[in-house]
Amino acid sequence: MECYMMSRSRAKALAEALRKKHRRRAKAIDADSVRIYCITNAEQEREPLDDDWLETGPISELVAWIDIEKLLGTRH
């Protein structure tokens, strides 16, 4: 398993982008949850060739990759 990292500042920027995209759920989105979600899921799903993807990939690509239902724990 490849180890993925994400800085707190990057998680804050991503959380802000998610809040803009999901305005009705904005209050439920926080940087710490986003960071944990991204690191955990990247380690399970991403290819090891791009282990810096969370830190350097386009924010729009990261936002599209995140399953908001899974992030917020509301998947049925």
Buried (B, 14 or more C-beta within 10 A) or exposed (E): EEEBEBEEEBBBBBBBBBBEBBEEBEEBBEBEBBBEBBBEBBBEEBEEEEBEBBBEBEEEEBBEBBEBEEBBEEEE
